[in-house]
Amino acid sequence: MNSGPSQDPAGTSALVLQSLDIVLVLVLTYLVLLFIGERRTLWMVRGLIVLMLASAVSNRLGLVLLSFVLEKLVVGSAVAMAVIFQSEFRRFLEQLGRGEIVQLLQPSRRAVPKADSVVDEIVDAVKELSQNRTGALMILETSGTIDERDFSVQGVKLDAEVSKELLQTIFQTSTLLHDGAVFISGSRIMAAGVILPLSERTASRQLGTRHRAAMGITERVENCLCVVVSEETGSISLAERGSLNRPLTSSKLKELLEARFSPSIEEGAVAPGLRSLGRQISDKGKALILRLLRLLSPASRDKK
């Protein structure tokens, strides 16, 4: 004879499904944050998560109109992010399709340019090119991995160490690669003679093809910068997210690059938070599973 209230199987099943739903959403959120791994982008993802939570709460409270508006905002935001981060999503789906689940869980460990080495080499080369009025265009990868299919022409593979001498040599007008861009990833010059898509924005007549190409690639690819040296005036420009910062002195360029490539600002602050989030998800998940097992055990349902 039962001495206590029996556990409703339907209620237990609903609790299990709700708990599983929450755990899966947390895991998916963790994967997205880990895969992106860039602070400014994380704020956009967090904003989308806030909208999703607000939509779920309003739906649960029966606020029909508010729930409808928030649902449309969530869908629109998701579509906008898919367009903005198309290269990241494409890489994510490719890895998922190849079954590289472990690689998705591992943060990128590739070295980023150091302010006291690679940036100095780039700035020294730009300074000499500017003084000699030699046109130049350099693509600098800032985080993640740039999909080279975003380039119009991928250029000639080099995979050489960054040095001011090599950069100055590439952009000499007597070489075959001087008209294209140089693609720099980490501390390596990956390719030269790269042809970039031009920006479709209406630009000043003072801006040449190099400037429009720098604006075009930074509009399409978020995780990159472009350094431009004008062939006509020798002025230095820095393009990011489709916008040009010009004219710059070599010292100002160095300051901007050092700030942009500081690992403590972009990547170092993200990883500890993700590790902490991972530990919390793991601990909460284990506790939830143990609790569900106790609820589903025959001893908890039938107490003599």
Secondary structure as the mmCIF struct_conf table of DSSP 4:
data_model
#
loop_
_struct_conf.conf_type_id
_struct_conf.id
_struct_conf.beg_label_comp_id
_struct_conf.beg_label_asym_id
_struct_conf.beg_label_seq_id
_struct_conf.end_label_comp_id
_struct_conf.end_label_asym_id
_struct_conf.end_label_seq_id
BEND BEND1 GLY A 4 GLY A 4
HELX_LH_PP_P HELX_LH_PP_P1 PRO A 5 ASP A 8
HELX_RH_AL_P HELX_RH_AL_P1 PRO A 9 ILE A 36
HELX_RH_AL_P HELX_RH_AL_P2 ARG A 39 LEU A 61
TURN_TY1_P TURN_TY1_P1 GLY A 62 GLY A 62
HELX_RH_AL_P HELX_RH_AL_P3 VAL A 64 ILE A 84
TURN_TY1_P TURN_TY1_P2 PHE A 85 PHE A 85
HELX_RH_AL_P HELX_RH_AL_P4 GLN A 86 GLY A 97
TURN_TY1_P TURN_TY1_P3 ARG A 98 GLY A 99
HELX_RH_AL_P HELX_RH_AL_P5 ILE A 101 LEU A 105
BEND BEND2 GLN A 106 GLN A 106
HELX_LH_PP_P HELX_LH_PP_P2 PRO A 107 SER A 108
TURN_TY1_P TURN_TY1_P4 ALA A 115 SER A 117
HELX_RH_AL_P HELX_RH_AL_P6 VAL A 118 GLN A 131
TURN_TY1_P TURN_TY1_P5 ASN A 132 ARG A 133
STRN STRN1 ALA A 136 GLU A 141
BEND BEND3 SER A 143 GLY A 144
HELX_RH_3T_P HELX_RH_3T_P1 GLU A 148 ASP A 150
BEND BEND4 PHE A 151 SER A 152
STRN STRN2 VAL A 153 VAL A 153
STRN STRN3 VAL A 156 GLU A 161
HELX_RH_AL_P HELX_RH_AL_P7 LYS A 164 ILE A 170
TURN_TY1_P TURN_TY1_P6 PHE A 171 PHE A 171
BEND BEND5 GLN A 172 GLN A 172
TURN_TY1_P TURN_TY1_P7 THR A 173 SER A 174
BEND BEND6 THR A 175 THR A 175
TURN_TY1_P TURN_TY1_P8 LEU A 176 ASP A 179
BEND BEND7 GLY A 180 GLY A 180
STRN STRN4 ALA A 181 SER A 185
TURN_TY1_P TURN_TY1_P9 GLY A 186 SER A 187
STRN STRN5 ARG A 188 VAL A 194
STRN STRN6 ILE A 195 ILE A 195
HELX_LH_PP_P HELX_LH_PP_P3 PRO A 197 SER A 199
BEND BEND8 ARG A 201 ARG A 201
TURN_TY1_P TURN_TY1_P10 ARG A 205 GLN A 206
HELX_RH_AL_P HELX_RH_AL_P8 THR A 209 ARG A 220
BEND BEND9 GLU A 222 ASN A 223
STRN STRN7 CYS A 224 VAL A 229
TURN_TY1_P TURN_TY1_P11 GLU A 231 THR A 233
STRN STRN8 ILE A 236 GLU A 240
TURN_TY1_P TURN_TY1_P12 ARG A 241 GLY A 242
STRN STRN9 SER A 243 LEU A 248
HELX_RH_AL_P HELX_RH_AL_P9 SER A 250 ARG A 260
TURN_TY1_P TURN_TY1_P13 PHE A 261 PHE A 261
HELX_RH_AL_P HELX_RH_AL_P10 PRO A 263 GLU A 266
TURN_TY1_P TURN_TY1_P14 GLU A 267 ALA A 269
HELX_RH_AL_P HELX_RH_AL_P11 VAL A 270 LEU A 296
BEND BEND10 SER A 297 SER A 297
HELX_RH_AL_P HELX_RH_AL_P12 PRO A 298 ARG A 301
#
